[in-house]
């Protein structure tokens, strides 16, 4: 004769159901966060304003801090914004450095490359101008009068 199988207690059954519900809810939340993060990352790659792209990339990186691609993209976009702002205020050296780093991490981005080339050209003009002018003031044997020194 077989013995009847011992029944689990109702408390134990309820605990199992609660644990299953909690695990299911955690999976649903994780899936929802992933969907939001990938949507934000996709939005950061669209042709919207640079500021909006940076914010979307930051949100994606914050929602999935383990995703190195999201973090990299947020960093590139922030460097891009920094470079654009520096360029706009005439800090061509700073703009060049920020945009060079951004482009090194996002090689092939034609929009970023165009801005980088503009910053590079402006930096060359700004930093070489003084030397060219100074050379034009030189007298015989490369001599300069004090009033001819470019400042």
FIKE-564943 format. One record per residue: chain; x, z, y of N, C-alpha, C, O in turn. Coordinates in nm, 4 decimals, always signed. Last residue first. Layout:
REM residues N
TORMAR  chaine      n.xx      n.zz      n.yy     ca.xx     ca.zz     ca.yy      c.xx      c.zz      c.yy      o.xx      o.zz      o.yy
TORMAR       A         X         Z         Y         X         Z         Y         X         Z         Y         X         Z         Y
...
***
This chain:
REM residues 151
TORMAR  chaine      n.xx      n.zz      n.yy     ca.xx     ca.zz     ca.yy      c.xx      c.zz      c.yy      o.xx      o.zz      o.yy
TORMAR       A   +5.1028   -3.0267   +9.1322   +5.0606   -2.8923   +9.0917   +4.9243   -2.8966   +9.0317   +4.8713   -2.7931   +8.9913
TORMAR       A   +5.3868   -3.2239   +9.1650   +5.2440   -3.2177   +9.1288   +5.2105   -3.0775   +9.0821   +5.2825   -3.0182   +9.0018
TORMAR       A   +5.6079   -3.2415   +9.4290   +5.5846   -3.1799   +9.2985   +5.4343   -3.1680   +9.2754   +5.3629   -3.1091   +9.3566
TORMAR       A   +5.6595   -3.3290   +9.6810   +5.6183   -3.4297   +9.5830   +5.5892   -3.3723   +9.4447   +5.5503   -3.4455   +9.3537
TORMAR       A   +5.7606   -3.1269   +9.8357   +5.6229   -3.1686   +9.8641   +5.5700   -3.2731   +9.7649   +5.4506   -3.3029   +9.7640
TORMAR       A   +6.0283   -3.1123   +9.7403   +5.9316   -3.0050   +9.7102   +5.7865   -3.0477   +9.7350   +5.6979   -3.0068   +9.6600
TORMAR       A   +6.1289   -3.4254   +9.5983   +6.1228   -3.3361   +9.7140   +6.0165   -3.2306   +9.6830   +5.9238   -3.2577   +9.6067
TORMAR       A   +6.3199   -3.5098   +9.3156   +6.1877   -3.4818   +9.3743   +6.2057   -3.3941   +9.4975   +6.2868   -3.3015   +9.4993
TORMAR       A   +6.5041   -3.7583   +9.1308   +6.4958   -3.6454   +9.2239   +6.3553   -3.6320   +9.2794   +6.2811   -3.7298   +9.2892
TORMAR       A   +6.5748   -3.9638   +8.9642   +6.4749   -3.8667   +8.9180   +6.4606   -3.7458   +9.0083   +6.4101   -3.6419   +8.9658
TORMAR       A   +6.7415   -4.1440   +9.0906   +6.8010   -4.0508   +8.9950   +6.7039   -3.9435   +8.9462   +6.7473   -3.8419   +8.8920
TORMAR       A   +6.5344   -4.1648   +9.3756   +6.6521   -4.2151   +9.3040   +6.7122   -4.1079   +9.2134   +6.7313   -3.9939   +9.2558
TORMAR       A   +6.2262   -3.9851   +9.3114   +6.3138   -4.0681   +9.3939   +6.4305   -4.1174   +9.3106   +6.4258   -4.1121   +9.1877
TORMAR       A   +5.9004   -3.9575   +9.1771   +6.0450   -3.9398   +9.1665   +6.1203   -4.0382   +9.2551   +6.0837   -4.1547   +9.2707
TORMAR       A   +5.6340   -3.9999   +9.1724   +5.6889   -3.9406   +9.2948   +5.8412   -3.9323   +9.2926   +5.9036   -3.9032   +9.3946
TORMAR       A   +5.5754   -4.0904   +8.9180   +5.5607   -4.1841   +9.0296   +5.6190   -4.1312   +9.1591   +5.6509   -4.2100   +9.2482
TORMAR       A   +5.5954   -3.8575   +8.7711   +5.6960   -3.9616   +8.7519   +5.6927   -4.0623   +8.8672   +5.7970   -4.1132   +8.9084
TORMAR       A   +5.3603   -3.7343   +8.8499   +5.4895   -3.6757   +8.8843   +5.5994   -3.7803   +8.8749   +5.6859   -3.7889   +8.9620
TORMAR       A   +5.1702   -3.8982   +8.7290   +5.1764   -3.8897   +8.8741   +5.3125   -3.8372   +8.9194   +5.3720   -3.8883   +9.0143
TORMAR       A   +5.2300   -3.8448   +8.4600   +5.2408   -3.9809   +8.5128   +5.2513   -3.9805   +8.6653   +5.3315   -4.0538   +8.7231
TORMAR       A   +5.1791   -3.5702   +8.4455   +5.3126   -3.6210   +8.4160   +5.3322   -3.7614   +8.4720   +5.4385   -3.7932   +8.5253
TORMAR       A   +4.9047   -3.5649   +8.5057   +4.9998   -3.4968   +8.5929   +5.1414   -3.5505   +8.5708   +5.2149   -3.5734   +8.6669
TORMAR       A   +4.7948   -3.7077   +8.2874   +4.7793   -3.7537   +8.4249   +4.8872   -3.6953   +8.5152   +4.9524   -3.7671   +8.5910
TORMAR       A   +4.7987   -3.5868   +8.0414   +4.9053   -3.6816   +8.0731   +4.9050   -3.7240   +8.2198   +5.0067   -3.7717   +8.2702
TORMAR       A   +4.5743   -3.4243   +8.0288   +4.7061   -3.3634   +8.0100   +4.8201   -3.4570   +8.0453   +4.9295   -3.4101   +8.0767
TORMAR       A   +4.3594   -3.5964   +8.0793   +4.3773   -3.4752   +8.1594   +4.5179   -3.4187   +8.1470   +4.5742   -3.3703   +8.2452
TORMAR       A   +4.3920   -3.7945   +7.8821   +4.3921   -3.8304   +8.0231   +4.4222   -3.7083   +8.1104   +4.5013   -3.7166   +8.2043
TORMAR       A   +4.3700   -3.6386   +7.6500   +4.4911   -3.7172   +7.6752   +4.5010   -3.7526   +7.8232   +4.6082   -3.7413   +7.8825
TORMAR       A   +4.1094   -3.5375   +7.6800   +4.2235   -3.4459   +7.6740   +4.3521   -3.5211   +7.7064   +4.4347   -3.4714   +7.7829
TORMAR       A   +3.9602   -3.7713   +7.6672   +3.9580   -3.6913   +7.7896   +4.0764   -3.5956   +7.7937   +4.1367   -3.5752   +7.8990
TORMAR       A   +4.0173   -3.8481   +7.4024   +4.0537   -3.9360   +7.5145   +4.0581   -3.8577   +7.6455   +4.1497   -3.8760   +7.7258
TORMAR       A   +3.9076   -3.6303   +7.2634   +4.0488   -3.6646   +7.2466   +4.0968   -3.7518   +7.3631   +4.2059   -3.7302   +7.4158
TORMAR       A   +3.6417   -3.6480   +7.3339   +3.7185   -3.5290   +7.3722   +3.8677   -3.5577   +7.3647   +3.9445   -3.5139   +7.4503
TORMAR       A   +3.5823   -3.8936   +7.2127   +3.5659   -3.8761   +7.3576   +3.6477   -3.7575   +7.4075   +3.7145   -3.7657   +7.5105
TORMAR       A   +3.6290   -3.8282   +6.9450   +3.7123   -3.9311   +7.0091   +3.7022   -3.9228   +7.1616   +3.8014   -3.9426   +7.2317
TORMAR       A   +3.4252   -3.6379   +6.9089   +3.5648   -3.5995   +6.8913   +3.6577   -3.6998   +6.9598   +3.7541   -3.6604   +7.0253
TORMAR       A   +3.1991   -3.7980   +6.9401   +3.2250   -3.6907   +7.0366   +3.3713   -3.6471   +7.0289   +3.4339   -3.6221   +7.1319
TORMAR       A   +3.2351   -3.9623   +6.7128   +3.2264   -4.0209   +6.8473   +3.2565   -3.9160   +6.9538   +3.3316   -3.9427   +7.0477
TORMAR       A   +3.2260   -3.7768   +6.5026   +3.3484   -3.8519   +6.5284   +3.3481   -3.9113   +6.6691   +3.4509   -3.9103   +6.7368
TORMAR       A   +2.9589   -3.6974   +6.5098   +3.0630   -3.5998   +6.5408   +3.1941   -3.6707   +6.5746   +3.2653   -3.6287   +6.6658
TORMAR       A   +2.8457   -3.9412   +6.4286   +2.8042   -3.8786   +6.5549   +2.9095   -3.7774   +6.6020   +2.9441   -3.7731   +6.7201
TORMAR       A   +2.9594   -3.9859   +6.1769   +2.9862   -4.0787   +6.2876   +2.9501   -4.0193   +6.4233   +3.0183   -4.0454   +6.5223
TORMAR       A   +3.1191   -3.8098   +5.9498   +3.0027   -3.7927   +6.0364   +3.0275   -3.8737   +6.1638   +3.1075   -3.8339   +6.2485
TORMAR       A   +3.3570   -3.8224   +5.8174   +3.2610   -3.9296   +5.7928   +3.1370   -3.9194   +5.8786   +3.0563   -4.0123   +5.8803
TORMAR       A   +3.4173   -3.4838   +5.7525   +3.4723   -3.6178   +5.7683   +3.3667   -3.7220   +5.7333   +3.2968   -3.7107   +5.6326
TORMAR       A   +3.3810   -3.2091   +5.8123   +3.2665   -3.3000   +5.7952   +3.3114   -3.4440   +5.8206   +3.2511   -3.5162   +5.9000
TORMAR       A   +3.6117   -3.0729   +5.8574   +3.5220   -3.0183   +5.7551   +3.4027   -3.1098   +5.7272   +3.3312   -3.0900   +5.6290
TORMAR       A   +3.7217   -3.2188   +6.0603   +3.8012   -3.2018   +5.9378   +3.7149   -3.1501   +5.8235   +3.7411   -3.1794   +5.7068
TORMAR       A   +3.5321   -3.1822   +6.2581   +3.5395   -3.3115   +6.1914   +3.6211   -3.3037   +6.0625   +3.5919   -3.3746   +5.9662
TORMAR       A   +3.5865   -2.9136   +6.3310   +3.4544   -2.9524   +6.2800   +3.4626   -3.0829   +6.2021   +3.4069   -3.0939   +6.0929
TORMAR       A   +3.8497   -2.9352   +6.4244   +3.8202   -2.8506   +6.3083   +3.6859   -2.8881   +6.2462   +3.6727   -2.8938   +6.1239
TORMAR       A   +3.8039   -3.1065   +6.6414   +3.8968   -3.1462   +6.5354   +3.8693   -3.0651   +6.4090   +3.8661   -3.1204   +6.2990
TORMAR       A   +3.6355   -2.9536   +6.7976   +3.5817   -3.0742   +6.7347   +3.6738   -3.1261   +6.6247   +3.6272   -3.1831   +6.5261
TORMAR       A   +3.8111   -2.7490   +6.8800   +3.6870   -2.7170   +6.8078   +3.6347   -2.8387   +6.7320   +3.5945   -2.8280   +6.6161
TORMAR       A   +4.0149   -2.9011   +7.0093   +4.0447   -2.8134   +6.8954   +3.9202   -2.7825   +6.8130   +3.9235   -2.7891   +6.6901
TORMAR       A   +3.8718   -3.0346   +7.2138   +3.9458   -3.1098   +7.1129   +3.9708   -3.0244   +6.9890   +3.9502   -3.0702   +6.8766
TORMAR       A   +3.7789   -2.8168   +7.3631   +3.6838   -2.9082   +7.2984   +3.7520   -2.9848   +7.1861   +3.6971   -2.9985   +7.0767
TORMAR       A   +4.0216   -2.7116   +7.4556   +3.9339   -2.6315   +7.3695   +3.8356   -2.7181   +7.2932   +3.8112   -2.6968   +7.1744
TORMAR       A   +4.1065   -2.9331   +7.6101   +4.1900   -2.8811   +7.5014   +4.1053   -2.8006   +7.4031   +4.1158   -2.8190   +7.2819
TORMAR       A   +3.9003   -2.9628   +7.7958   +3.9241   -3.0676   +7.6981   +4.0128   -3.0219   +7.5830   +3.9956   -3.0675   +7.4699
TORMAR       A   +3.6851   -2.8223   +7.9604   +3.7936   -2.7629   +7.8811   +3.8239   -2.8587   +7.7659   +3.7789   -2.8382   +7.6532
TORMAR       A   +3.4655   -2.9188   +8.0992   +3.5966   -2.9713   +8.1314   +3.7128   -2.9050   +8.0606   +3.8281   -2.9286   +8.0966
TORMAR       A   +3.2139   -2.8541   +8.0219   +3.2696   -2.7768   +8.1349   +3.4131   -2.8176   +8.1676   +3.4758   -2.7574   +8.2547
TORMAR       A   +3.1729   -3.0290   +7.8083   +3.0862   -3.0390   +7.9256   +3.1407   -2.9635   +8.0461   +3.1169   -3.0034   +8.1601
TORMAR       A   +3.3580   -2.9328   +7.6228   +3.3754   -3.0658   +7.6800   +3.2965   -3.0786   +7.8105   +3.3462   -3.1317   +7.9098
TORMAR       A   +3.2367   -2.6924   +7.5560   +3.3686   -2.6918   +7.6194   +3.3973   -2.8254   +7.6879   +3.4538   -2.8296   +7.7972
TORMAR       A   +3.0021   -2.7927   +7.4365   +2.9940   -2.7079   +7.5560   +3.1273   -2.7041   +7.6303   +3.1306   -2.7116   +7.7531
TORMAR       A   +3.1106   -2.9324   +7.2175   +3.0299   -3.0035   +7.3182   +3.0232   -2.9227   +7.4473   +3.0371   -2.9787   +7.5561
TORMAR       A   +3.2336   -2.7218   +7.0772   +3.3121   -2.8331   +7.1290   +3.2383   -2.9095   +7.2382   +3.2974   -2.9467   +7.3396
TORMAR       A   +3.0075   -2.5695   +7.0093   +3.1136   -2.5114   +7.0920   +3.1965   -2.6222   +7.1565   +3.2260   -2.6170   +7.2759
TORMAR       A   +2.8755   -2.7547   +6.8458   +2.8123   -2.7069   +6.9688   +2.9173   -2.6495   +7.0639   +2.9159   -2.6776   +7.1837
TORMAR       A   +3.0726   -2.7746   +6.6441   +3.0268   -2.8932   +6.7149   +2.9650   -2.8538   +6.8495   +2.9975   -2.9115   +6.9533
TORMAR       A   +3.0807   -2.5178   +6.5448   +3.2009   -2.5744   +6.6078   +3.1649   -2.6958   +6.6927   +3.2209   -2.7162   +6.8004
TORMAR       A   +2.8212   -2.5128   +6.4377   +2.8572   -2.4211   +6.5462   +2.9821   -2.4696   +6.6191   +2.9885   -2.4633   +6.7419
TORMAR       A   +2.8415   -2.7084   +6.2388   +2.7494   -2.7291   +6.3503   +2.7807   -2.6366   +6.4671   +2.7683   -2.6766   +6.5829
TORMAR       A   +3.0303   -2.5841   +6.0708   +3.0587   -2.7146   +6.1320   +2.9692   -2.7361   +6.2538   +3.0166   -2.7774   +6.3596
TORMAR       A   +2.8867   -2.3527   +5.9937   +3.0128   -2.3408   +6.0689   +3.0465   -2.4726   +6.1395   +3.0870   -2.4719   +6.2558
TORMAR       A   +2.6759   -2.4637   +5.8510   +2.6471   -2.3822   +5.9698   +2.7715   -2.3700   +6.0568   +2.7629   -2.3762   +6.1795
TORMAR       A   +2.8219   -2.5818   +5.6433   +2.7457   -2.6662   +5.7352   +2.7112   -2.5904   +5.8633   +2.7169   -2.6473   +5.9723
TORMAR       A   +2.9240   -2.3546   +5.5155   +3.0138   -2.4556   +5.5719   +2.9421   -2.5404   +5.6755   +2.9959   -2.5674   +5.7829
TORMAR       A   +2.6867   -2.2301   +5.4288   +2.7759   -2.1607   +5.5226   +2.8703   -2.2604   +5.5913   +2.8934   -2.2509   +5.7118
TORMAR       A   +2.5920   -2.4224   +5.2499   +2.5105   -2.3849   +5.3656   +2.5978   -2.3176   +5.4717   +2.5839   -2.3455   +5.5908
TORMAR       A   +2.8027   -2.4198   +5.0655   +2.7732   -2.5430   +5.1389   +2.6889   -2.5127   +5.2630   +2.7116   -2.5707   +5.3691
TORMAR       A   +2.7922   -2.1670   +4.9504   +2.9053   -2.2005   +5.0366   +2.8806   -2.3279   +5.1177   +2.9332   -2.3414   +5.2281
TORMAR       A   +2.5590   -1.9437   +4.8985   +2.5681   -2.0899   +4.8995   +2.6754   -2.1318   +5.0006   +2.6515   -2.1317   +5.1214
TORMAR       A   +2.5259   -1.6779   +4.9338   +2.6173   -1.7187   +4.8266   +2.6388   -1.8699   +4.8237   +2.7276   -1.9184   +4.7536
TORMAR       A   +2.3246   -1.6465   +5.1211   +2.4635   -1.6214   +5.1616   +2.5658   -1.6609   +5.0556   +2.6836   -1.6758   +5.0879
TORMAR       A   +2.0574   -1.7774   +5.1877   +2.1362   -1.7905   +5.0652   +2.2839   -1.7713   +5.0985   +2.3598   -1.8681   +5.1037
TORMAR       A   +1.9691   -1.7047   +5.4388   +1.8782   -1.6896   +5.3253   +1.9505   -1.6996   +5.1917   +1.9095   -1.6374   +5.0937
TORMAR       A   +2.1857   -1.7731   +5.5993   +2.1452   -1.6323   +5.5903   +2.0542   -1.6079   +5.4702   +2.0613   -1.5025   +5.4070
TORMAR       A   +2.1926   -2.0494   +5.5723   +2.3078   -1.9703   +5.5269   +2.2717   -1.8229   +5.5125   +2.3221   -1.7553   +5.4228
TORMAR       A   +1.9447   -2.1112   +5.6907   +1.9712   -2.1480   +5.5507   +2.0855   -2.0644   +5.4956   +2.0765   -2.0135   +5.3838
TORMAR       A   +1.9898   -2.0187   +5.9522   +1.8842   -1.9579   +5.8693   +1.9075   -1.9879   +5.7218   +1.8917   -1.8999   +5.6372
TORMAR       A   +2.1973   -2.1927   +6.0304   +2.2198   -2.0468   +6.0247   +2.1163   -1.9780   +5.9367   +2.1496   -1.8905   +5.8568
TORMAR       A   +2.0614   -2.4363   +6.0238   +2.1755   -2.4143   +5.9340   +2.2064   -2.2660   +5.9207   +2.2383   -2.2186   +5.8117
TORMAR       A   +1.8755   -2.3930   +6.2288   +1.8307   -2.4171   +6.0914   +1.9422   -2.3912   +5.9916   +1.9195   -2.3308   +5.8868
TORMAR       A   +2.0504   -2.3664   +6.4484   +1.9610   -2.2556   +6.4097   +1.9117   -2.2721   +6.2663   +1.9069   -2.1750   +6.1907
TORMAR       A   +2.1688   -2.6208   +6.4515   +2.2511   -2.5008   +6.4317   +2.1639   -2.3854   +6.3842   +2.1999   -2.3147   +6.2901
TORMAR       A   +1.9473   -2.7822   +6.5061   +2.0193   -2.7990   +6.3798   +2.1038   -2.6759   +6.3491   +2.1101   -2.6315   +6.2344
TORMAR       A   +1.8819   -2.7007   +6.7622   +1.7854   -2.6778   +6.6547   +1.8535   -2.6897   +6.5182   +1.8208   -2.6155   +6.4256
TORMAR       A   +2.1135   -2.7931   +6.8930   +2.0801   -2.6507   +6.8940   +1.9828   -2.6174   +6.7809   +1.9999   -2.5170   +6.7118
TORMAR       A   +2.0926   -3.0681   +6.8625   +2.2035   -2.9972   +6.7993   +2.1752   -2.8475   +6.7912   +2.2098   -2.7830   +6.6922
TORMAR       A   +1.7691   -3.2010   +6.7924   +1.8689   -3.1480   +6.8853   +1.9732   -3.0666   +6.8095   +1.9448   -3.0052   +6.7066
TORMAR       A   +1.7684   -3.4121   +6.4992   +1.6999   -3.3363   +6.6039   +1.8080   -3.2802   +6.6957   +1.9262   -3.3096   +6.6775
TORMAR       A   +1.8143   -3.5689   +6.2587   +1.8558   -3.6111   +6.3924   +1.7674   -3.5451   +6.4988   +1.7010   -3.6127   +6.5774
TORMAR       A   +1.8914   -3.3288   +5.9978   +1.8105   -3.4317   +6.0622   +1.8616   -3.4615   +6.2025   +1.9427   -3.3869   +6.2573
TORMAR       A   +2.0197   -3.1165   +5.8892   +2.0860   -3.2465   +5.8739   +2.0091   -3.3588   +5.9435   +2.0566   -3.4723   +5.9479
TORMAR       A   +1.8536   -2.9046   +5.9198   +1.9812   -2.8998   +5.9918   +2.0550   -3.0329   +5.9838   +2.1442   -3.0587   +6.0646
TORMAR       A   +1.6559   -2.9648   +5.7371   +1.6243   -2.9778   +5.8796   +1.7525   -2.9797   +5.9629   +1.7594   -3.0484   +6.0649
TORMAR       A   +1.7912   -2.8947   +5.5054   +1.7520   -3.0344   +5.5253   +1.7226   -3.0601   +5.6725   +1.7597   -3.1643   +5.7266
TORMAR       A   +1.8070   -2.6205   +5.5477   +1.9302   -2.6989   +5.5360   +1.9013   -2.8470   +5.5580   +1.9796   -2.9165   +5.6226
TORMAR       A   +1.5351   -2.5536   +5.5429   +1.6126   -2.5318   +5.6646   +1.7412   -2.6149   +5.6621   +1.7796   -2.6729   +5.7636
TORMAR       A   +1.4842   -2.6182   +5.2753   +1.4107   -2.6869   +5.3817   +1.4855   -2.6731   +5.5140   +1.4978   -2.7701   +5.5888
TORMAR       A   +1.6473   -2.4360   +5.1471   +1.6779   -2.5786   +5.1330   +1.6033   -2.6617   +5.2373   +1.6539   -2.7644   +5.2825
TORMAR       A   +1.5176   -2.1965   +5.2293   +1.6580   -2.2215   +5.2620   +1.6914   -2.3703   +5.2515   +1.7579   -2.4245   +5.3398
TORMAR       A   +1.2607   -2.2254   +5.1162   +1.2756   -2.2142   +5.2615   +1.4191   -2.2483   +5.3028   +1.4400   -2.3208   +5.4001
TORMAR       A   +1.3324   -2.2298   +4.8449   +1.2623   -2.3440   +4.9036   +1.2769   -2.3421   +5.0554   +1.3025   -2.4458   +5.1165
TORMAR       A   +1.4452   -1.9759   +4.8213   +1.5271   -2.0946   +4.7961   +1.4623   -2.2184   +4.8580   +1.5310   -2.3020   +4.9166
TORMAR       A   +1.2235   -1.8160   +4.8709   +1.3369   -1.8103   +4.9624   +1.4274   -1.9331   +4.9451   +1.4793   -1.9870   +5.0428
TORMAR       A   +1.0713   -1.8830   +4.6427   +1.0206   -1.9134   +4.7772   +1.1339   -1.9132   +4.8796   +1.1395   -2.0009   +4.9658
TORMAR       A   +1.2364   -1.7814   +4.4407   +1.2057   -1.9245   +4.4449   +1.1563   -1.9656   +4.5837   +1.1949   -2.0703   +4.6355
TORMAR       A   +1.2286   -1.5088   +4.5047   +1.3561   -1.5802   +4.5037   +1.3337   -1.7314   +4.5126   +1.4053   -1.8007   +4.5849
TORMAR       A   +0.9532   -1.4603   +4.4682   +1.0138   -1.4404   +4.5998   +1.1453   -1.5170   +4.6083   +1.1713   -1.5835   +4.7086
TORMAR       A   +0.9321   -1.5144   +4.1924   +0.8552   -1.5934   +4.2891   +0.9138   -1.5814   +4.4296   +0.9231   -1.6806   +4.5019
TORMAR       A   +1.0996   -1.3152   +4.0885   +1.1311   -1.4570   +4.0676   +1.0570   -1.5461   +4.1662   +1.1135   -1.6426   +4.2177
TORMAR       A   +0.9556   -1.0895   +4.1682   +1.0921   -1.1095   +4.2176   +1.1342   -1.2558   +4.2010   +1.1973   -1.3129   +4.2899
TORMAR       A   +0.7206   -1.1251   +4.0186   +0.7143   -1.1266   +4.1650   +0.8531   -1.1515   +4.2250   +0.8662   -1.2264   +4.3218
TORMAR       A   +0.8254   -1.0963   +3.7607   +0.7618   -1.2231   +3.8009   +0.7556   -1.2348   +3.9523   +0.7821   -1.3413   +4.0081
TORMAR       A   +0.9105   -0.8311   +3.7711   +1.0080   -0.9382   +3.7467   +0.9516   -1.0730   +3.7894   +1.0227   -1.1546   +3.8480
TORMAR       A   +0.6614   -0.7059   +3.8091   +0.7673   -0.6909   +3.9093   +0.8705   -0.8028   +3.8938   +0.9129   -0.8624   +3.9929
TORMAR       A   +0.5294   -0.7781   +3.5711   +0.4749   -0.8202   +3.7007   +0.5810   -0.8123   +3.8105   +0.5898   -0.9014   +3.8951
TORMAR       A   +0.6932   -0.6507   +3.3837   +0.6769   -0.7961   +3.3782   +0.6241   -0.8487   +3.5116   +0.6693   -0.9527   +3.5596
TORMAR       A   +0.6518   -0.3851   +3.4610   +0.7853   -0.4432   +3.4671   +0.7802   -0.5955   +3.4645   +0.8556   -0.6614   +3.5361
TORMAR       A   +0.3763   -0.3609   +3.4042   +0.4247   -0.3432   +3.5414   +0.5634   -0.4065   +3.5569   +0.5892   -0.4744   +3.6563
TORMAR       A   +0.3808   -0.3962   +3.1268   +0.3062   -0.4901   +3.2107   +0.3561   -0.4816   +3.3554   +0.3757   -0.5841   +3.4208
TORMAR       A   +0.5293   -0.1718   +3.0517   +0.5772   -0.3054   +3.0189   +0.5088   -0.4098   +3.1069   +0.5741   -0.5020   +3.1557
TORMAR       A   +0.3597   +0.0326   +3.1394   +0.4936   +0.0211   +3.1954   +0.5505   -0.1193   +3.1700   +0.6129   -0.1779   +3.2585
TORMAR       A   +0.1415   -0.0056   +2.9704   +0.1255   -0.0252   +3.1146   +0.2612   -0.0437   +3.1822   +0.2754   -0.1265   +3.2721
TORMAR       A   +0.2602   +0.0633   +2.7257   +0.2058   -0.0712   +2.7462   +0.1912   -0.1018   +2.8954   +0.2248   -0.2112   +2.9406
TORMAR       A   +0.3171   +0.3330   +2.7711   +0.4264   +0.2399   +2.7449   +0.3808   +0.0952   +2.7661   +0.4564   +0.0138   +2.8192
TORMAR       A   +0.0597   +0.4299   +2.7948   +0.1533   +0.4442   +2.9068   +0.2679   +0.3455   +2.8917   +0.3101   +0.2823   +2.9886
TORMAR       A   -0.0496   +0.3875   +2.5429   -0.1028   +0.3123   +2.6575   -0.0086   +0.3206   +2.7782   +0.0004   +0.2253   +2.8555
TORMAR       A   +0.2036   +0.3600   +2.2880   +0.1174   +0.4404   +2.3750   +0.0672   +0.3548   +2.4899   +0.1341   +0.2597   +2.5303
TORMAR       A   +0.1702   +0.1503   +2.0048   +0.2447   +0.1999   +2.1195   +0.1482   +0.2749   +2.2090   +0.0269   +0.2543   +2.2046
TORMAR       A   +0.0925   +0.2407   +1.6696   +0.0535   +0.1827   +1.7990   +0.1412   +0.2396   +1.9092   +0.1803   +0.3563   +1.9086
TORMAR       A   +0.2536   +0.1762   +1.3665   +0.2224   +0.2733   +1.4726   +0.1937   +0.1998   +1.6037   +0.2654   +0.1070   +1.6411
TORMAR       A   +0.0795   +0.0041   +1.1120   +0.1852   +0.0013   +1.2117   +0.1522   +0.0989   +1.3243   +0.0388   +0.1045   +1.3719
TORMAR       A   -0.0123   +0.1588   +0.8095   -0.0507   +0.0988   +0.9375   +0.0653   +0.1098   +1.0375   +0.1365   +0.2100   +1.0445
TORMAR       A   +0.1613   +0.0750   +0.5131   +0.1217   +0.1758   +0.6102   +0.0834   +0.1065   +0.7404   +0.1429   +0.0048   +0.7760
TORMAR       A   +0.0438   -0.0779   +0.2208   +0.1201   -0.0823   +0.3448   +0.0669   +0.0222   +0.4398   -0.0522   +0.0525   +0.4457
TORMAR       A   +0.0804   +0.0000   -0.1160   +0.0000   +0.0000   +0.0000   +0.0866   +0.0000   +0.1250   +0.1885   +0.0687   +0.1329
***
